[in-house]
């Protein structure tokens, strides 16, 4: 894992908002978000505050659950590190990964036509969630690069990385085995680290 830039949380929230807003915010907000995320000025405190406010409208459980002392870096992952990431501790990803949250296992189960949800978890809401995940990743079957950087977290001094934004994109990348045959495949991410990260409900411990 190679760190190549320290960033602020404002940069991370901007990327998070840009990745999520089209799917999760009503259309009347789209022009405003586009203006706030295209060539953002991170010295503009008012714009920083508004981006976080908009992000919290759709992702407050994630943003608010991170420790206040989280430090952020832009990091480059190796192939092996990418193949050993964990999805956030949320029911759909837990079920898809057979209880492990191992993102590679979830991706492989999604691509396996014979894989079925265990009867004990097969309620309509979960089934619909997993069907949506499968559809989204299937539409990304030729995914070859990570344009918007996924957002990951970890506990300080731990090598276990949890994806809190970008699970679909990384799963699609994992399934595109051609990506990892390139000479030097690069997966760049934002990584949040804190000695108190264990308190975050999404972290895979």
Wavefront OBJ file of the C-alpha trace (Angstrom):
o trace
v 0.000 0.000 0.000
v 1.592 3.232 -1.172
v 0.515 6.585 0.265
v 1.098 9.381 -2.208
v -0.930 12.298 -0.841
v -2.469 13.475 2.423
v -5.919 14.968 1.889
v -8.597 16.690 3.931
v -12.013 15.323 4.788
v -13.495 18.039 2.555
v -11.890 16.384 -0.472
v -13.232 13.007 0.599
v -16.779 14.311 1.148
v -16.677 15.949 -2.272
v -15.752 12.650 -3.929
v -18.373 10.796 -1.884
v -21.078 13.274 -2.894
v -20.072 13.187 -6.549
v -20.275 9.387 -6.582
v -23.696 9.237 -4.919
v -25.823 12.232 -5.773
v -27.274 11.220 -9.151
v -28.678 8.015 -7.714
v -29.742 9.230 -4.279
v -30.644 12.930 -4.429
v -33.764 14.249 -6.200
v -33.100 15.926 -9.587
v -33.697 19.491 -8.276
v -30.408 19.188 -6.357
v -28.333 17.932 -9.279
v -27.290 21.276 -10.753
v -26.221 22.551 -7.346
v -24.160 19.420 -6.623
v -22.533 19.551 -10.040
v -21.489 23.156 -9.411
v -20.080 22.162 -5.992
v -18.132 19.142 -7.250
v -16.792 20.402 -10.598
v -13.423 22.077 -9.876
v -14.192 22.539 -6.151
v -12.440 25.193 -4.057
v -11.616 23.523 -0.748
v -10.647 26.864 0.758
v -14.300 27.932 0.517
v -15.707 27.064 3.946
v -19.281 27.713 2.862
v -18.998 25.309 -0.092
v -17.330 22.682 2.111
v -20.171 22.952 4.615
v -22.835 22.700 1.922
v -21.244 19.623 0.342
v -21.222 17.875 3.707
v -24.804 18.950 4.364
v -25.943 17.493 1.045
v -23.961 14.312 1.628
v -25.495 13.893 5.081
v -28.954 14.055 3.507
v -28.218 10.704 1.837
v -25.337 9.192 3.816
v -25.491 10.568 7.361
v -25.198 7.088 8.975
v -21.812 6.659 7.287
v -20.443 10.184 7.655
v -21.590 10.626 11.262
v -20.319 7.228 12.372
v -16.671 7.969 11.580
v -14.424 9.076 14.490
v -13.649 12.789 14.647
v -9.896 12.129 14.589
v -9.980 10.236 11.273
v -7.059 11.222 9.045
v -7.321 10.851 5.267
v -4.842 9.883 2.592
v -4.903 9.092 -1.079
v -3.455 5.601 -1.448
v -2.490 3.245 -4.255
v -3.335 -0.443 -3.699
v -1.526 -3.438 -5.133
v -3.396 -6.225 -6.897
v -3.287 -8.471 -3.814
v -4.503 -5.671 -1.564
v -7.408 -4.975 -3.908
v -8.353 -8.653 -3.969
v -8.361 -8.754 -0.162
v -10.663 -5.844 0.617
v -13.773 -6.073 2.775
v -17.218 -4.673 2.077
v -18.856 -2.634 4.809
v -20.749 -4.479 7.527
v -24.193 -4.151 6.008
v -26.654 -7.005 5.706
v -26.635 -7.356 1.906
v -22.858 -7.558 1.695
v -22.681 -9.819 4.751
v -25.113 -12.250 3.110
v -23.485 -12.008 -0.314
v -20.097 -12.858 1.185
v -21.418 -15.853 3.164
v -20.987 -13.940 6.416
v -17.391 -12.827 5.859
v -17.783 -9.355 4.245
v -14.913 -10.452 1.991
v -15.586 -8.410 -1.148
v -13.991 -10.883 -3.515
v -16.291 -13.642 -2.232
v -19.337 -11.402 -2.628
v -18.306 -10.622 -6.208
v -17.816 -14.295 -7.026
v -21.194 -15.208 -5.526
v -22.858 -12.460 -7.547
v -21.376 -13.874 -10.747
v -22.349 -17.460 -9.843
v -25.776 -18.204 -11.312
v -26.166 -21.133 -8.914
v -25.579 -19.080 -5.761
v -28.717 -18.560 -3.714
v -29.539 -16.609 -0.584
v -29.681 -18.805 2.483
v -33.371 -19.411 3.384
v -32.873 -17.844 6.825
v -32.061 -14.473 5.176
v -34.396 -14.663 2.193
v -36.943 -11.986 3.066
v -38.245 -9.798 0.198
v -36.360 -6.648 1.242
v -32.964 -8.362 1.334
v -33.710 -10.243 -1.889
v -34.530 -6.959 -3.620
v -31.346 -5.343 -2.334
v -29.212 -8.184 -3.624
v -31.028 -8.198 -6.967
v -30.228 -4.485 -7.306
v -26.562 -5.069 -6.447
v -26.363 -7.905 -8.991
v -27.981 -5.739 -11.674
v -25.676 -2.806 -10.978
v -22.500 -4.874 -11.079
v -23.684 -6.758 -14.169
v -24.069 -3.418 -15.955
v -20.410 -2.711 -15.116
v -19.062 -5.999 -16.504
v -16.519 -4.216 -18.708
v -15.336 -1.933 -15.916
v -11.639 -1.239 -16.440
v -10.724 1.632 -14.187
v -11.715 3.372 -10.994
v -12.473 6.963 -11.967
v -14.156 8.256 -8.793
v -12.013 7.052 -5.923
v -13.630 4.529 -3.560
v -13.560 5.433 0.133
v -12.122 2.967 2.630
v -11.490 2.943 6.367
v -9.237 1.073 8.744
v -8.198 0.979 12.348
v -4.743 2.408 12.988
v -1.966 -0.207 12.524
v -4.374 -2.647 10.864
v -3.985 -4.023 7.327
v -7.704 -4.856 7.106
v -9.408 -2.318 4.824
v -13.187 -1.828 4.662
v -14.905 -0.189 1.683
v -17.658 2.215 2.779
v -18.226 3.737 -0.675
v -17.401 2.001 -3.940
v -18.209 -1.657 -3.197
v -19.990 -2.027 -6.546
v -17.099 -0.518 -8.512
v -14.442 -2.613 -6.835
v -16.528 -5.789 -7.121
v -16.920 -5.119 -10.847
v -13.170 -4.594 -11.107
v -12.468 -7.854 -9.274
v -14.678 -9.719 -11.737
v -12.845 -8.167 -14.676
v -9.804 -10.449 -14.478
v -8.271 -8.758 -17.530
v -7.628 -5.684 -15.394
v -5.175 -7.583 -13.215
v -3.185 -8.920 -16.166
v -1.924 -5.448 -17.013
v 1.726 -4.782 -16.261
v 1.067 -2.440 -13.341
v -2.613 -2.214 -12.480
v -3.388 0.672 -10.153
v -6.322 1.056 -7.813
v -6.363 4.427 -6.122
v -8.546 5.077 -3.093
v -9.169 7.449 -0.213
v -8.279 5.803 3.086
v -9.478 7.035 6.478
v -7.492 5.899 9.514
v -8.186 6.339 13.210
v -7.112 4.638 16.464
v -10.814 4.770 17.368
v -12.126 3.341 14.106
v -13.277 0.179 15.895
v -16.212 2.254 17.146
v -17.469 2.622 13.559
v -20.357 0.247 12.917
v -19.319 -0.322 9.277
v -15.767 -1.482 9.988
v -14.927 -5.164 9.498
v -12.871 -6.028 12.573
l 1 2 3 4 5 6 7 8 9 10 11 12 13 14 15 16 17 18 19 20 21 22 23 24 25 26 27 28 29 30 31 32 33 34 35 36 37 38 39 40 41 42 43 44 45 46 47 48 49 50 51 52 53 54 55 56 57 58 59 60 61 62 63 64 65 66 67 68 69 70 71 72 73 74 75 76 77 78 79 80 81 82 83 84 85 86 87 88 89 90 91 92 93 94 95 96 97 98 99 100 101 102 103 104 105 106 107 108 109 110 111 112 113 114 115 116 117 118 119 120 121 122 123 124 125 126 127 128 129 130 131 132 133 134 135 136 137 138 139 140 141 142 143 144 145 146 147 148 149 150 151 152 153 154 155 156 157 158 159 160 161 162 163 164 165 166 167 168 169 170 171 172 173 174 175 176 177 178 179 180 181 182 183 184 185 186 187 188 189 190 191 192 193 194 195 196 197 198 199 200 201 202 203 204 205
